[in-house]
Amino acid sequence: MAEEQIMARIAAMVDEERGLRDALSSGRIDSATEQERLAELERALDQCWDLLRQRRAKAEFGENPNEARVRPAAQVEDYKG
C-alpha cells in the first residue's frame, strides 16, 4: 500500500470516528455500538500509522518501502514510539 493510500485510509477512519460521535450525540446509535466501532477503528489506525512509520523508515535507510507489512493489531496497539 502506497503512502498516499495509507494517508487516505487514515483520513477516512478519522472521518468515521467523527461520524460515530455525531451519531451517538443525535441518538442514532447507542453508546455500546459507538464504543465497539471506535475500538475497531483505533486498532486499524494503530496498524496504519505503524505501516506508515515502517515505510518511511525503510525509505530513509535505502530499503524498499514496499516491503513494509501490516503487523497484528496486538503488536502495534498503543505504540508510543
Secondary structure, DSSP 8 states (H G I E B T S, - for coil): --HHHHHHHHHHHHHHHHHHHHHHHTTSS-HHHHHHHHHHHHHHHHHHHHHHHHHHHHHHTTS-GGG-----HHHHTT---
